[in-house]
Structures are given as structure tokens and as C-alpha cells.
Amino acid sequence: MKLTTKSRYAVNALTELYSLQENGSVRLSDISKNQNIEISYLEQLFRKLRIAGIVKSIRGRNGGYIFAQDPFFISIKDIMEAVDEDLDATSCNGQSSCHEGQKCNAHNLWSELNDVVDSFLSNVTISHLMSKTNQDIEVREII
């Protein structure tokens, strides 16, 4: 199970949007500069985030991006799904065909790990993450 750059960048970009949004829409160039993410990569991510209804674009002179919904309701899982990220600890993608078409001995372990990670990421929102920026988010408080 590995978290890709795509998910990390998407979450970091949205936390930056959260930090900068008080003054209205936020330009990708500002997020790019502050997070050190290539603007072309941000454009790809924000296109997917826009299609998923997480952000919306504002056109015009003061254009940029804003959240399409309250960040209190946007989970890290929502973001990962929007950018086509699928964390899966099983080698069979949950199909029970890990070993020569059969369920491997550790299948249930990896499947349960998926459930725990899924629950954790579903319960951490952008607002929650930003309210805890200087504190550790404890898994026990989420699950």
C-alpha cells in the first residue's frame, strides 16, 4: 500500500486553498509557488477535483478556485477518489484471487487493513486536518 504523489499533492493543494481562500478565489500559481508543485500538474489535479465537485473555477480578472462545498464535508478519501487514487493493501484488489485464483492466507488481514484505512480517510476532512495542523491527528480519535 503506497500513497502516490498524486494524492499527496491533491491534499496539500487543497490545504493551501483552504489557507488562502479568505480573500476569495485562489490562483493555481499561488498554490504552485507555496507548495512547490508544478502548475501543469496542479491543472490536471484541479480538473479532476472540479469534475468531482470538490472545487469550482471562477473566471475573470480575479479568477481562480474556491471550494464547491464546505471543506468540513470534504474527506481525504473524497479527494483521493477524485484524483483516481485507490489505496488497496490486497494484491487481488479485494477479489479473493490473490494466490492462483484462491484467497491467500493473509487476505483477511489485508482486507481489514483496507477497512481501517478507508474509515480513517473517510473521517478526516480538510477542515479537521487544518484545525489539527500543529497537532497530531490520532487514529484512535477518528476510528
Chimera marker file (.cmm) of the C-alpha trace (Angstrom):
<marker_set name="trace">
<marker id="1" x="0.000" y="0.000" z="0.000" r="1" g="1" b="0" radius="0.5"/>
<marker id="2" x="1.593" y="3.222" z="-1.103" r="1" g="1" b="0" radius="0.5"/>
<marker id="3" x="0.235" y="6.727" z="-1.209" r="1" g="1" b="0" radius="0.5"/>
<marker id="4" x="1.122" y="8.291" z="-4.534" r="1" g="1" b="0" radius="0.5"/>
<marker id="5" x="2.378" y="11.761" z="-5.304" r="1" g="1" b="0" radius="0.5"/>
<marker id="6" x="-0.978" y="12.474" z="-6.923" r="1" g="1" b="0" radius="0.5"/>
<marker id="7" x="-2.881" y="12.106" z="-3.652" r="1" g="1" b="0" radius="0.5"/>
<marker id="8" x="-0.268" y="13.890" z="-1.573" r="1" g="1" b="0" radius="0.5"/>
<marker id="9" x="-0.207" y="16.839" z="-3.951" r="1" g="1" b="0" radius="0.5"/>
<marker id="10" x="-4.009" y="16.989" z="-4.141" r="1" g="1" b="0" radius="0.5"/>
<marker id="11" x="-4.359" y="17.067" z="-0.351" r="1" g="1" b="0" radius="0.5"/>
<marker id="12" x="-1.543" y="19.616" z="0.027" r="1" g="1" b="0" radius="0.5"/>
<marker id="13" x="-3.026" y="21.809" z="-2.705" r="1" g="1" b="0" radius="0.5"/>
<marker id="14" x="-6.446" y="21.775" z="-1.045" r="1" g="1" b="0" radius="0.5"/>
<marker id="15" x="-4.997" y="22.622" z="2.357" r="1" g="1" b="0" radius="0.5"/>
<marker id="16" x="-3.285" y="25.568" z="0.665" r="1" g="1" b="0" radius="0.5"/>
<marker id="17" x="-6.576" y="26.577" z="-0.971" r="1" g="1" b="0" radius="0.5"/>
<marker id="18" x="-8.164" y="26.430" z="2.477" r="1" g="1" b="0" radius="0.5"/>
<marker id="19" x="-5.447" y="28.700" z="3.893" r="1" g="1" b="0" radius="0.5"/>
<marker id="20" x="-5.681" y="31.265" z="1.092" r="1" g="1" b="0" radius="0.5"/>
<marker id="21" x="-9.424" y="31.307" z="0.372" r="1" g="1" b="0" radius="0.5"/>
<marker id="22" x="-10.320" y="34.042" z="2.881" r="1" g="1" b="0" radius="0.5"/>
<marker id="23" x="-9.598" y="36.657" z="0.215" r="1" g="1" b="0" radius="0.5"/>
<marker id="24" x="-11.724" y="34.983" z="-2.437" r="1" g="1" b="0" radius="0.5"/>
<marker id="25" x="-10.694" y="32.705" z="-5.261" r="1" g="1" b="0" radius="0.5"/>
<marker id="26" x="-7.144" y="31.361" z="-5.292" r="1" g="1" b="0" radius="0.5"/>
<marker id="27" x="-4.950" y="31.135" z="-8.382" r="1" g="1" b="0" radius="0.5"/>
<marker id="28" x="-3.128" y="27.912" z="-9.101" r="1" g="1" b="0" radius="0.5"/>
<marker id="29" x="0.066" y="29.936" z="-9.485" r="1" g="1" b="0" radius="0.5"/>
<marker id="30" x="-0.167" y="30.875" z="-5.789" r="1" g="1" b="0" radius="0.5"/>
<marker id="31" x="-0.698" y="27.263" z="-4.757" r="1" g="1" b="0" radius="0.5"/>
<marker id="32" x="2.132" y="26.198" z="-7.054" r="1" g="1" b="0" radius="0.5"/>
<marker id="33" x="4.525" y="28.699" z="-5.542" r="1" g="1" b="0" radius="0.5"/>
<marker id="34" x="3.591" y="27.975" z="-1.924" r="1" g="1" b="0" radius="0.5"/>
<marker id="35" x="3.512" y="24.180" z="-2.246" r="1" g="1" b="0" radius="0.5"/>
<marker id="36" x="6.289" y="23.817" z="-4.836" r="1" g="1" b="0" radius="0.5"/>
<marker id="37" x="4.060" y="21.832" z="-7.202" r="1" g="1" b="0" radius="0.5"/>
<marker id="38" x="4.331" y="22.290" z="-10.968" r="1" g="1" b="0" radius="0.5"/>
<marker id="39" x="1.407" y="24.345" z="-12.245" r="1" g="1" b="0" radius="0.5"/>
<marker id="40" x="0.766" y="21.907" z="-15.111" r="1" g="1" b="0" radius="0.5"/>
<marker id="41" x="0.373" y="19.098" z="-12.567" r="1" g="1" b="0" radius="0.5"/>
<marker id="42" x="-1.976" y="21.248" z="-10.465" r="1" g="1" b="0" radius="0.5"/>
<marker id="43" x="-4.075" y="21.940" z="-13.564" r="1" g="1" b="0" radius="0.5"/>
<marker id="44" x="-4.539" y="18.192" z="-14.073" r="1" g="1" b="0" radius="0.5"/>
<marker id="45" x="-5.432" y="17.628" z="-10.417" r="1" g="1" b="0" radius="0.5"/>
<marker id="46" x="-7.831" y="20.570" z="-10.205" r="1" g="1" b="0" radius="0.5"/>
<marker id="47" x="-9.586" y="19.452" z="-13.376" r="1" g="1" b="0" radius="0.5"/>
<marker id="48" x="-10.356" y="16.133" z="-11.647" r="1" g="1" b="0" radius="0.5"/>
<marker id="49" x="-11.271" y="17.877" z="-8.386" r="1" g="1" b="0" radius="0.5"/>
<marker id="50" x="-13.636" y="20.175" z="-10.308" r="1" g="1" b="0" radius="0.5"/>
<marker id="51" x="-15.302" y="17.258" z="-12.085" r="1" g="1" b="0" radius="0.5"/>
<marker id="52" x="-15.776" y="15.564" z="-8.691" r="1" g="1" b="0" radius="0.5"/>
<marker id="53" x="-17.497" y="18.687" z="-7.323" r="1" g="1" b="0" radius="0.5"/>
<marker id="54" x="-14.822" y="19.446" z="-4.739" r="1" g="1" b="0" radius="0.5"/>
<marker id="55" x="-13.703" y="22.767" z="-6.216" r="1" g="1" b="0" radius="0.5"/>
<marker id="56" x="-15.106" y="25.150" z="-8.769" r="1" g="1" b="0" radius="0.5"/>
<marker id="57" x="-13.328" y="27.583" z="-11.014" r="1" g="1" b="0" radius="0.5"/>
<marker id="58" x="-14.063" y="31.281" z="-11.137" r="1" g="1" b="0" radius="0.5"/>
<marker id="59" x="-13.338" y="33.027" z="-14.414" r="1" g="1" b="0" radius="0.5"/>
<marker id="60" x="-12.236" y="36.565" z="-14.961" r="1" g="1" b="0" radius="0.5"/>
<marker id="61" x="-9.745" y="39.049" z="-13.661" r="1" g="1" b="0" radius="0.5"/>
<marker id="62" x="-9.976" y="37.851" z="-10.063" r="1" g="1" b="0" radius="0.5"/>
<marker id="63" x="-10.484" y="34.252" z="-11.100" r="1" g="1" b="0" radius="0.5"/>
<marker id="64" x="-9.113" y="31.127" z="-9.554" r="1" g="1" b="0" radius="0.5"/>
<marker id="65" x="-10.515" y="28.292" z="-7.499" r="1" g="1" b="0" radius="0.5"/>
<marker id="66" x="-12.796" y="28.052" z="-4.500" r="1" g="1" b="0" radius="0.5"/>
<marker id="67" x="-14.306" y="25.083" z="-2.714" r="1" g="1" b="0" radius="0.5"/>
<marker id="68" x="-17.551" y="23.911" z="-4.299" r="1" g="1" b="0" radius="0.5"/>
<marker id="69" x="-18.755" y="22.725" z="-0.894" r="1" g="1" b="0" radius="0.5"/>
<marker id="70" x="-17.901" y="23.337" z="2.724" r="1" g="1" b="0" radius="0.5"/>
<marker id="71" x="-14.426" y="21.864" z="3.490" r="1" g="1" b="0" radius="0.5"/>
<marker id="72" x="-15.989" y="20.465" z="6.672" r="1" g="1" b="0" radius="0.5"/>
<marker id="73" x="-17.650" y="17.865" z="4.429" r="1" g="1" b="0" radius="0.5"/>
<marker id="74" x="-14.710" y="17.088" z="2.107" r="1" g="1" b="0" radius="0.5"/>
<marker id="75" x="-12.906" y="13.982" z="3.325" r="1" g="1" b="0" radius="0.5"/>
<marker id="76" x="-9.401" y="12.927" z="2.404" r="1" g="1" b="0" radius="0.5"/>
<marker id="77" x="-10.993" y="9.828" z="0.880" r="1" g="1" b="0" radius="0.5"/>
<marker id="78" x="-13.152" y="12.061" z="-1.354" r="1" g="1" b="0" radius="0.5"/>
<marker id="79" x="-10.017" y="13.817" z="-2.580" r="1" g="1" b="0" radius="0.5"/>
<marker id="80" x="-8.173" y="10.577" z="-3.240" r="1" g="1" b="0" radius="0.5"/>
<marker id="81" x="-11.111" y="9.141" z="-5.153" r="1" g="1" b="0" radius="0.5"/>
<marker id="82" x="-11.400" y="12.345" z="-7.181" r="1" g="1" b="0" radius="0.5"/>
<marker id="83" x="-7.807" y="12.045" z="-8.396" r="1" g="1" b="0" radius="0.5"/>
<marker id="84" x="-8.246" y="8.320" z="-9.144" r="1" g="1" b="0" radius="0.5"/>
<marker id="85" x="-6.298" y="7.072" z="-6.156" r="1" g="1" b="0" radius="0.5"/>
<marker id="86" x="-7.195" y="3.689" z="-4.766" r="1" g="1" b="0" radius="0.5"/>
<marker id="87" x="-5.310" y="2.524" z="-1.692" r="1" g="1" b="0" radius="0.5"/>
<marker id="88" x="-5.522" y="-1.231" z="-1.501" r="1" g="1" b="0" radius="0.5"/>
<marker id="89" x="-3.334" y="-3.455" z="0.664" r="1" g="1" b="0" radius="0.5"/>
<marker id="90" x="-4.518" y="-6.633" z="-1.054" r="1" g="1" b="0" radius="0.5"/>
<marker id="91" x="-2.739" y="-7.852" z="-4.157" r="1" g="1" b="0" radius="0.5"/>
<marker id="92" x="-6.043" y="-9.021" z="-5.634" r="1" g="1" b="0" radius="0.5"/>
<marker id="93" x="-7.949" y="-5.724" z="-5.358" r="1" g="1" b="0" radius="0.5"/>
<marker id="94" x="-10.322" y="-7.349" z="-2.878" r="1" g="1" b="0" radius="0.5"/>
<marker id="95" x="-11.411" y="-10.091" z="-5.283" r="1" g="1" b="0" radius="0.5"/>
<marker id="96" x="-10.092" y="-13.003" z="-3.150" r="1" g="1" b="0" radius="0.5"/>
<marker id="97" x="-7.941" y="-14.252" z="-6.033" r="1" g="1" b="0" radius="0.5"/>
<marker id="98" x="-4.551" y="-13.486" z="-4.501" r="1" g="1" b="0" radius="0.5"/>
<marker id="99" x="-2.899" y="-16.846" z="-4.980" r="1" g="1" b="0" radius="0.5"/>
<marker id="100" x="-3.573" y="-18.884" z="-8.121" r="1" g="1" b="0" radius="0.5"/>
<marker id="101" x="-7.207" y="-17.863" z="-8.113" r="1" g="1" b="0" radius="0.5"/>
<marker id="102" x="-7.667" y="-18.575" z="-4.417" r="1" g="1" b="0" radius="0.5"/>
<marker id="103" x="-7.763" y="-16.376" z="-1.353" r="1" g="1" b="0" radius="0.5"/>
<marker id="104" x="-4.283" y="-16.154" z="0.212" r="1" g="1" b="0" radius="0.5"/>
<marker id="105" x="-3.775" y="-16.910" z="3.900" r="1" g="1" b="0" radius="0.5"/>
<marker id="106" x="-3.325" y="-13.233" z="4.778" r="1" g="1" b="0" radius="0.5"/>
<marker id="107" x="-6.210" y="-11.951" z="2.642" r="1" g="1" b="0" radius="0.5"/>
<marker id="108" x="-8.450" y="-11.156" z="5.612" r="1" g="1" b="0" radius="0.5"/>
<marker id="109" x="-5.643" y="-9.246" z="7.336" r="1" g="1" b="0" radius="0.5"/>
<marker id="110" x="-5.072" y="-7.018" z="4.297" r="1" g="1" b="0" radius="0.5"/>
<marker id="111" x="-8.787" y="-6.637" z="3.716" r="1" g="1" b="0" radius="0.5"/>
<marker id="112" x="-9.328" y="-5.490" z="7.316" r="1" g="1" b="0" radius="0.5"/>
<marker id="113" x="-6.409" y="-3.074" z="6.991" r="1" g="1" b="0" radius="0.5"/>
<marker id="114" x="-8.157" y="-1.614" z="3.936" r="1" g="1" b="0" radius="0.5"/>
<marker id="115" x="-11.295" y="-1.123" z="6.024" r="1" g="1" b="0" radius="0.5"/>
<marker id="116" x="-9.381" y="0.682" z="8.801" r="1" g="1" b="0" radius="0.5"/>
<marker id="117" x="-7.553" y="2.968" z="6.365" r="1" g="1" b="0" radius="0.5"/>
<marker id="118" x="-10.774" y="3.643" z="4.459" r="1" g="1" b="0" radius="0.5"/>
<marker id="119" x="-12.593" y="4.547" z="7.676" r="1" g="1" b="0" radius="0.5"/>
<marker id="120" x="-9.762" y="6.807" z="8.806" r="1" g="1" b="0" radius="0.5"/>
<marker id="121" x="-9.540" y="8.687" z="5.487" r="1" g="1" b="0" radius="0.5"/>
<marker id="122" x="-13.342" y="8.993" z="5.325" r="1" g="1" b="0" radius="0.5"/>
<marker id="123" x="-13.422" y="10.666" z="8.731" r="1" g="1" b="0" radius="0.5"/>
<marker id="124" x="-10.644" y="13.209" z="8.251" r="1" g="1" b="0" radius="0.5"/>
<marker id="125" x="-11.890" y="16.287" z="6.419" r="1" g="1" b="0" radius="0.5"/>
<marker id="126" x="-9.976" y="19.278" z="5.095" r="1" g="1" b="0" radius="0.5"/>
<marker id="127" x="-11.375" y="21.395" z="7.945" r="1" g="1" b="0" radius="0.5"/>
<marker id="128" x="-10.417" y="18.770" z="10.505" r="1" g="1" b="0" radius="0.5"/>
<marker id="129" x="-6.940" y="18.461" z="9.038" r="1" g="1" b="0" radius="0.5"/>
<marker id="130" x="-6.410" y="22.230" z="9.067" r="1" g="1" b="0" radius="0.5"/>
<marker id="131" x="-7.664" y="22.564" z="12.632" r="1" g="1" b="0" radius="0.5"/>
<marker id="132" x="-5.052" y="19.989" z="13.649" r="1" g="1" b="0" radius="0.5"/>
<marker id="133" x="-2.089" y="21.337" z="11.638" r="1" g="1" b="0" radius="0.5"/>
<marker id="134" x="0.042" y="21.885" z="14.708" r="1" g="1" b="0" radius="0.5"/>
<marker id="135" x="-1.202" y="18.767" z="16.465" r="1" g="1" b="0" radius="0.5"/>
<marker id="136" x="-1.035" y="15.089" z="15.695" r="1" g="1" b="0" radius="0.5"/>
<marker id="137" x="-4.200" y="13.527" z="14.352" r="1" g="1" b="0" radius="0.5"/>
<marker id="138" x="-4.636" y="10.417" z="16.412" r="1" g="1" b="0" radius="0.5"/>
<marker id="139" x="-6.101" y="7.409" z="14.690" r="1" g="1" b="0" radius="0.5"/>
<marker id="140" x="-7.941" y="6.432" z="17.869" r="1" g="1" b="0" radius="0.5"/>
<marker id="141" x="-9.874" y="9.707" z="17.910" r="1" g="1" b="0" radius="0.5"/>
<marker id="142" x="-11.071" y="9.129" z="14.341" r="1" g="1" b="0" radius="0.5"/>
<marker id="143" x="-11.913" y="5.436" z="14.253" r="1" g="1" b="0" radius="0.5"/>
<link id1="1" id2="2" r="1" g="1" b="0" radius="0.2"/>
<link id1="2" id2="3" r="1" g="1" b="0" radius="0.2"/>
<link id1="3" id2="4" r="1" g="1" b="0" radius="0.2"/>
<link id1="4" id2="5" r="1" g="1" b="0" radius="0.2"/>
<link id1="5" id2="6" r="1" g="1" b="0" radius="0.2"/>
<link id1="6" id2="7" r="1" g="1" b="0" radius="0.2"/>
<link id1="7" id2="8" r="1" g="1" b="0" radius="0.2"/>
<link id1="8" id2="9" r="1" g="1" b="0" radius="0.2"/>
<link id1="9" id2="10" r="1" g="1" b="0" radius="0.2"/>
<link id1="10" id2="11" r="1" g="1" b="0" radius="0.2"/>
<link id1="11" id2="12" r="1" g="1" b="0" radius="0.2"/>
<link id1="12" id2="13" r="1" g="1" b="0" radius="0.2"/>
<link id1="13" id2="14" r="1" g="1" b="0" radius="0.2"/>
<link id1="14" id2="15" r="1" g="1" b="0" radius="0.2"/>
<link id1="15" id2="16" r="1" g="1" b="0" radius="0.2"/>
<link id1="16" id2="17" r="1" g="1" b="0" radius="0.2"/>
<link id1="17" id2="18" r="1" g="1" b="0" radius="0.2"/>
<link id1="18" id2="19" r="1" g="1" b="0" radius="0.2"/>
<link id1="19" id2="20" r="1" g="1" b="0" radius="0.2"/>
<link id1="20" id2="21" r="1" g="1" b="0" radius="0.2"/>
<link id1="21" id2="22" r="1" g="1" b="0" radius="0.2"/>
<link id1="22" id2="23" r="1" g="1" b="0" radius="0.2"/>
<link id1="23" id2="24" r="1" g="1" b="0" radius="0.2"/>
<link id1="24" id2="25" r="1" g="1" b="0" radius="0.2"/>
<link id1="25" id2="26" r="1" g="1" b="0" radius="0.2"/>
<link id1="26" id2="27" r="1" g="1" b="0" radius="0.2"/>
<link id1="27" id2="28" r="1" g="1" b="0" radius="0.2"/>
<link id1="28" id2="29" r="1" g="1" b="0" radius="0.2"/>
<link id1="29" id2="30" r="1" g="1" b="0" radius="0.2"/>
<link id1="30" id2="31" r="1" g="1" b="0" radius="0.2"/>
<link id1="31" id2="32" r="1" g="1" b="0" radius="0.2"/>
<link id1="32" id2="33" r="1" g="1" b="0" radius="0.2"/>
<link id1="33" id2="34" r="1" g="1" b="0" radius="0.2"/>
<link id1="34" id2="35" r="1" g="1" b="0" radius="0.2"/>
<link id1="35" id2="36" r="1" g="1" b="0" radius="0.2"/>
<link id1="36" id2="37" r="1" g="1" b="0" radius="0.2"/>
<link id1="37" id2="38" r="1" g="1" b="0" radius="0.2"/>
<link id1="38" id2="39" r="1" g="1" b="0" radius="0.2"/>
<link id1="39" id2="40" r="1" g="1" b="0" radius="0.2"/>
<link id1="40" id2="41" r="1" g="1" b="0" radius="0.2"/>
<link id1="41" id2="42" r="1" g="1" b="0" radius="0.2"/>
<link id1="42" id2="43" r="1" g="1" b="0" radius="0.2"/>
<link id1="43" id2="44" r="1" g="1" b="0" radius="0.2"/>
<link id1="44" id2="45" r="1" g="1" b="0" radius="0.2"/>
<link id1="45" id2="46" r="1" g="1" b="0" radius="0.2"/>
<link id1="46" id2="47" r="1" g="1" b="0" radius="0.2"/>
<link id1="47" id2="48" r="1" g="1" b="0" radius="0.2"/>
<link id1="48" id2="49" r="1" g="1" b="0" radius="0.2"/>
<link id1="49" id2="50" r="1" g="1" b="0" radius="0.2"/>
<link id1="50" id2="51" r="1" g="1" b="0" radius="0.2"/>
<link id1="51" id2="52" r="1" g="1" b="0" radius="0.2"/>
<link id1="52" id2="53" r="1" g="1" b="0" radius="0.2"/>
<link id1="53" id2="54" r="1" g="1" b="0" radius="0.2"/>
<link id1="54" id2="55" r="1" g="1" b="0" radius="0.2"/>
<link id1="55" id2="56" r="1" g="1" b="0" radius="0.2"/>
<link id1="56" id2="57" r="1" g="1" b="0" radius="0.2"/>
<link id1="57" id2="58" r="1" g="1" b="0" radius="0.2"/>
<link id1="58" id2="59" r="1" g="1" b="0" radius="0.2"/>
<link id1="59" id2="60" r="1" g="1" b="0" radius="0.2"/>
<link id1="60" id2="61" r="1" g="1" b="0" radius="0.2"/>
<link id1="61" id2="62" r="1" g="1" b="0" radius="0.2"/>
<link id1="62" id2="63" r="1" g="1" b="0" radius="0.2"/>
<link id1="63" id2="64" r="1" g="1" b="0" radius="0.2"/>
<link id1="64" id2="65" r="1" g="1" b="0" radius="0.2"/>
<link id1="65" id2="66" r="1" g="1" b="0" radius="0.2"/>
<link id1="66" id2="67" r="1" g="1" b="0" radius="0.2"/>
<link id1="67" id2="68" r="1" g="1" b="0" radius="0.2"/>
<link id1="68" id2="69" r="1" g="1" b="0" radius="0.2"/>
<link id1="69" id2="70" r="1" g="1" b="0" radius="0.2"/>
<link id1="70" id2="71" r="1" g="1" b="0" radius="0.2"/>
<link id1="71" id2="72" r="1" g="1" b="0" radius="0.2"/>
<link id1="72" id2="73" r="1" g="1" b="0" radius="0.2"/>
<link id1="73" id2="74" r="1" g="1" b="0" radius="0.2"/>
<link id1="74" id2="75" r="1" g="1" b="0" radius="0.2"/>
<link id1="75" id2="76" r="1" g="1" b="0" radius="0.2"/>
<link id1="76" id2="77" r="1" g="1" b="0" radius="0.2"/>
<link id1="77" id2="78" r="1" g="1" b="0" radius="0.2"/>
<link id1="78" id2="79" r="1" g="1" b="0" radius="0.2"/>
<link id1="79" id2="80" r="1" g="1" b="0" radius="0.2"/>
<link id1="80" id2="81" r="1" g="1" b="0" radius="0.2"/>
<link id1="81" id2="82" r="1" g="1" b="0" radius="0.2"/>
<link id1="82" id2="83" r="1" g="1" b="0" radius="0.2"/>
<link id1="83" id2="84" r="1" g="1" b="0" radius="0.2"/>
<link id1="84" id2="85" r="1" g="1" b="0" radius="0.2"/>
<link id1="85" id2="86" r="1" g="1" b="0" radius="0.2"/>
<link id1="86" id2="87" r="1" g="1" b="0" radius="0.2"/>
<link id1="87" id2="88" r="1" g="1" b="0" radius="0.2"/>
<link id1="88" id2="89" r="1" g="1" b="0" radius="0.2"/>
<link id1="89" id2="90" r="1" g="1" b="0" radius="0.2"/>
<link id1="90" id2="91" r="1" g="1" b="0" radius="0.2"/>
<link id1="91" id2="92" r="1" g="1" b="0" radius="0.2"/>
<link id1="92" id2="93" r="1" g="1" b="0" radius="0.2"/>
<link id1="93" id2="94" r="1" g="1" b="0" radius="0.2"/>
<link id1="94" id2="95" r="1" g="1" b="0" radius="0.2"/>
<link id1="95" id2="96" r="1" g="1" b="0" radius="0.2"/>
<link id1="96" id2="97" r="1" g="1" b="0" radius="0.2"/>
<link id1="97" id2="98" r="1" g="1" b="0" radius="0.2"/>
<link id1="98" id2="99" r="1" g="1" b="0" radius="0.2"/>
<link id1="99" id2="100" r="1" g="1" b="0" radius="0.2"/>
<link id1="100" id2="101" r="1" g="1" b="0" radius="0.2"/>
<link id1="101" id2="102" r="1" g="1" b="0" radius="0.2"/>
<link id1="102" id2="103" r="1" g="1" b="0" radius="0.2"/>
<link id1="103" id2="104" r="1" g="1" b="0" radius="0.2"/>
<link id1="104" id2="105" r="1" g="1" b="0" radius="0.2"/>
<link id1="105" id2="106" r="1" g="1" b="0" radius="0.2"/>
<link id1="106" id2="107" r="1" g="1" b="0" radius="0.2"/>
<link id1="107" id2="108" r="1" g="1" b="0" radius="0.2"/>
<link id1="108" id2="109" r="1" g="1" b="0" radius="0.2"/>
<link id1="109" id2="110" r="1" g="1" b="0" radius="0.2"/>
<link id1="110" id2="111" r="1" g="1" b="0" radius="0.2"/>
<link id1="111" id2="112" r="1" g="1" b="0" radius="0.2"/>
<link id1="112" id2="113" r="1" g="1" b="0" radius="0.2"/>
<link id1="113" id2="114" r="1" g="1" b="0" radius="0.2"/>
<link id1="114" id2="115" r="1" g="1" b="0" radius="0.2"/>
<link id1="115" id2="116" r="1" g="1" b="0" radius="0.2"/>
<link id1="116" id2="117" r="1" g="1" b="0" radius="0.2"/>
<link id1="117" id2="118" r="1" g="1" b="0" radius="0.2"/>
<link id1="118" id2="119" r="1" g="1" b="0" radius="0.2"/>
<link id1="119" id2="120" r="1" g="1" b="0" radius="0.2"/>
<link id1="120" id2="121" r="1" g="1" b="0" radius="0.2"/>
<link id1="121" id2="122" r="1" g="1" b="0" radius="0.2"/>
<link id1="122" id2="123" r="1" g="1" b="0" radius="0.2"/>
<link id1="123" id2="124" r="1" g="1" b="0" radius="0.2"/>
<link id1="124" id2="125" r="1" g="1" b="0" radius="0.2"/>
<link id1="125" id2="126" r="1" g="1" b="0" radius="0.2"/>
<link id1="126" id2="127" r="1" g="1" b="0" radius="0.2"/>
<link id1="127" id2="128" r="1" g="1" b="0" radius="0.2"/>
<link id1="128" id2="129" r="1" g="1" b="0" radius="0.2"/>
<link id1="129" id2="130" r="1" g="1" b="0" radius="0.2"/>
<link id1="130" id2="131" r="1" g="1" b="0" radius="0.2"/>
<link id1="131" id2="132" r="1" g="1" b="0" radius="0.2"/>
<link id1="132" id2="133" r="1" g="1" b="0" radius="0.2"/>
<link id1="133" id2="134" r="1" g="1" b="0" radius="0.2"/>
<link id1="134" id2="135" r="1" g="1" b="0" radius="0.2"/>
<link id1="135" id2="136" r="1" g="1" b="0" radius="0.2"/>
<link id1="136" id2="137" r="1" g="1" b="0" radius="0.2"/>
<link id1="137" id2="138" r="1" g="1" b="0" radius="0.2"/>
<link id1="138" id2="139" r="1" g="1" b="0" radius="0.2"/>
<link id1="139" id2="140" r="1" g="1" b="0" radius="0.2"/>
<link id1="140" id2="141" r="1" g="1" b="0" radius="0.2"/>
<link id1="141" id2="142" r="1" g="1" b="0" radius="0.2"/>
<link id1="142" id2="143" r="1" g="1" b="0" radius="0.2"/>
</marker_set>
